[in-house]
């Protein structure tokens, strides 16, 4: 088995004549937390959506433990249980309770019994601090609470990797911290994470690596202290100056 969870080679994604990803090369080892930063429109979310095959790549290869995920023989259903995704807008089932939201995938995809799915769901709802809300419907929760349920739902599928697509961007400022704290705990537990984020402090404090994307390419990929304190690419410096309002 490959030492890398992901090996991305020459990944290209076009929407019509618009080339959004222009040959992405990236390898991710188990346990790494990779934060992906960059301006809106730089291709960050499209990149994540290609990793989960929510968008079909136009070209290149995505290898998961050495297997190409776009091969016709590849088991996409099984893959998606191992590679979870947390979205900006939570994507919870509004007609289901918190507990049922965390059980339904286990029962339908993993074929777990109701009892096993419930026990597993409760374990992860406890982990994200949402065990007391198991009977609530999503409409009764704050944005931060919904996002924590969405994270628990991915964990309950026993995923190896979670892809986070700007998980705090739809939250009120006072709710951002509670979600970032859960993500920090997951990072410290050894979960492999790829995080598209505008939360620079999180990227600096929690990541093993930070990637700066610009105009569909990876312009810089390095340790957080290098990216935030002495980036080599002038585009990275320009972006961080705009975001942090200080010279790098």
C-alpha positions in Angstrom: 0.0 0.0 0.0 1.3 3.5 -0.8 2.6 5.6 2.0 0.4 8.4 0.7 -3.4 8.6 1.3 -3.6 10.9 -1.8 -1.4 11.3 -4.8 -2.8 13.9 -7.2 -1.0 14.1 -10.5 -1.7 16.8 -13.2 -5.3 17.3 -12.1 -7.2 19.5 -14.6 -10.8 20.6 -14.3 -12.6 22.6 -17.0 -16.0 24.1 -17.0 -16.7 24.6 -20.7 -13.8 26.8 -21.9 -12.9 27.9 -18.4 -9.9 26.0 -17.0 -10.4 26.1 -13.2 -7.6 23.7 -12.2 -4.5 23.8 -14.3 -2.4 20.7 -13.5 -2.5 20.2 -9.7 0.2 18.0 -8.2 0.0 17.1 -4.5 0.7 14.2 -2.2 -0.9 13.8 1.3 0.4 11.5 4.0 -1.7 9.9 6.7 -2.3 12.2 9.6 -1.5 15.3 7.8 -3.6 18.4 8.1 -3.4 20.4 4.9 -5.0 23.9 4.9 -5.7 25.3 1.5 -5.8 29.1 1.3 -6.3 31.6 -1.5 -8.6 34.2 -3.0 -12.1 33.4 -4.0 -12.1 31.8 -7.5 -8.7 30.3 -7.2 -10.0 26.8 -7.5 -9.9 25.6 -3.9 -13.4 24.3 -3.6 -13.4 22.8 -7.1 -10.2 20.9 -6.1 -11.9 19.4 -3.0 -15.0 18.5 -5.0 -12.8 16.6 -7.5 -11.2 14.6 -4.7 -14.7 13.4 -3.7 -15.8 13.0 -7.3 -18.6 15.5 -6.8 -16.9 17.1 -9.8 -15.5 14.8 -12.5 -11.9 15.7 -13.3 -11.2 16.7 -16.9 -7.7 15.3 -16.8 -4.9 13.9 -14.6 -5.1 11.2 -11.9 -6.2 11.1 -8.3 -4.7 8.1 -6.5 -6.2 7.0 -3.1 -3.7 4.5 -1.5 -2.3 3.9 -4.9 -5.6 3.3 -6.6 -7.0 5.6 -9.3 -10.4 6.8 -8.2 -11.6 7.6 -11.7 -11.0 4.0 -13.0 -14.3 2.3 -13.9 -13.5 -0.6 -11.6 -13.0 1.7 -8.6 -15.6 1.3 -5.8 -16.8 4.9 -5.4 -19.4 4.0 -2.9 -16.9 2.5 -0.6 -14.5 5.3 -1.2 -17.0 7.9 -0.1 -17.4 6.2 3.3 -13.7 6.6 3.8 -13.4 10.1 2.5 -16.0 12.3 4.3 -16.9 15.8 3.3 -18.1 18.7 5.4 -19.8 21.5 3.4 -20.3 25.2 4.0 -24.1 24.7 4.3 -24.2 21.6 6.6 -26.4 19.5 4.2 -28.3 17.9 7.1 -31.7 16.3 6.6 -34.1 18.8 8.0 -36.9 16.3 8.6 -34.6 14.1 10.7 -33.4 14.5 14.3 -29.7 15.0 15.0 -29.4 11.4 16.0 -31.1 10.1 12.9 -28.9 12.3 10.7 -25.9 10.5 12.1 -27.4 7.1 11.8 -28.9 7.1 8.3 -25.7 6.8 6.3 -24.4 4.0 8.5 -27.6 2.0 8.1 -28.0 2.5 4.3 -24.4 2.5 3.1 -22.5 0.5 5.8 -25.5 -1.8 6.5 -25.1 -1.4 10.2 -27.9 -2.5 12.5 -30.0 0.2 14.2 -28.4 -0.5 17.5 -24.8 -0.4 16.2 -25.5 2.8 14.2 -27.1 4.5 17.2 -24.2 3.6 19.5 -21.6 4.9 17.0 -23.6 8.1 16.3 -23.9 8.8 20.1 -20.1 8.3 20.5 -19.3 10.9 17.9 -22.0 13.3 18.9 -20.5 13.2 22.4 -17.1 13.9 20.8 -18.3 17.1 19.2 -20.3 18.2 22.2 -23.7 17.6 20.7 -25.0 14.6 22.6 -27.6 16.6 24.5 -29.2 17.6 21.2 -29.9 14.1 19.8 -33.7 14.7 19.6 -33.5 18.2 18.0 -34.2 18.9 14.4 -31.7 21.0 12.4 -34.0 24.1 12.4 -33.7 24.2 16.2 -29.9 24.4 16.1 -27.5 27.3 15.6 -25.2 27.2 12.6 -22.2 26.1 14.7 -24.3 23.3 16.2 -25.4 22.1 12.7 -21.8 22.1 11.6 -20.7 20.0 14.6 -23.5 17.5 13.8 -22.2 17.4 10.2 -18.7 16.6 11.4 -20.1 13.9 13.7 -22.0 12.4 10.8 -18.8 12.0 8.8 -16.9 10.6 11.7 -19.7 8.0 12.3 -19.0 6.6 8.9 -15.5 5.7 10.2 -13.9 7.9 7.6 -10.1 8.0 7.2 -10.1 11.5 5.7 -12.4 14.5 6.0 -12.5 17.2 3.4 -13.7 20.5 4.8 -15.0 23.1 2.3 -14.9 26.4 4.2 -16.7 24.9 7.1 -17.0 28.2 9.0 -17.9 30.6 6.2 -21.7 30.4 6.7 -21.4 30.9 10.5 -21.9 34.0 12.6 -18.5 35.1 14.1 -19.4 34.0 17.6 -20.0 30.4 16.3 -16.8 30.0 14.4 -14.7 29.2 17.4 -16.7 26.2 18.5 -16.3 24.5 15.1 -12.6 25.3 14.9 -12.1 23.8 18.3 -13.7 20.5 17.2 -11.5 20.5 14.1 -8.4 21.2 16.2 -9.2 18.2 18.4 -9.7 16.0 15.3 -6.3 17.2 13.9 -4.6 16.3 17.2 -6.3 12.9 17.2 -4.4 12.0 13.9 -7.2 12.3 11.4 -6.1 13.2 7.9 -7.8 16.5 7.0 -7.8 18.8 3.9 -9.3 22.1 4.8 -10.3 25.0 2.5 -10.4 27.9 4.9 -10.3 31.7 5.3 -9.4 31.2 9.0 -5.7 32.1 8.9 -5.0 31.6 12.6 -6.4 28.0 12.3 -4.2 27.4 9.3 -1.2 28.7 11.0 -1.7 26.9 14.4 -3.2 23.5 13.4 -1.9 22.6 9.9 1.0 20.4 9.1 1.2 22.2 5.7 -0.4 25.2 4.1 -1.1 25.4 0.4 -1.6 28.7 -1.3 -3.7 28.3 -4.5 -3.7 31.1 -7.1 -5.5 31.0 -10.5 -6.0 27.3 -10.6 -2.5 26.2 -9.6 -0.6 25.5 -6.3 1.6 28.6 -6.1 3.2 27.6 -2.8 3.2 24.6 -0.5 5.1 24.6 2.8 5.1 24.5 6.5 2.8 27.1 8.2 5.6 29.1 9.7 7.2 29.4 6.2 4.0 30.4 4.5 2.9 33.0 7.1 6.4 34.3 8.1 8.5 34.1 5.0 6.6 33.0 1.8 8.8 32.8 -1.3 6.0 33.6 -3.8 5.1 37.2 -4.2 1.5 36.3 -4.9 1.4 34.6 -1.5 2.8 37.7 0.2 0.3 39.9 -1.6 -2.7 37.7 -0.6 -1.6 37.5 3.1 -1.0 41.3 3.2 -4.6 41.8 2.0 -6.0 39.2 4.5 -3.9 40.1 7.5 -3.3 43.7 6.7 0.4 43.5 7.5 3.7 43.1 5.6 5.1 39.6 5.4 
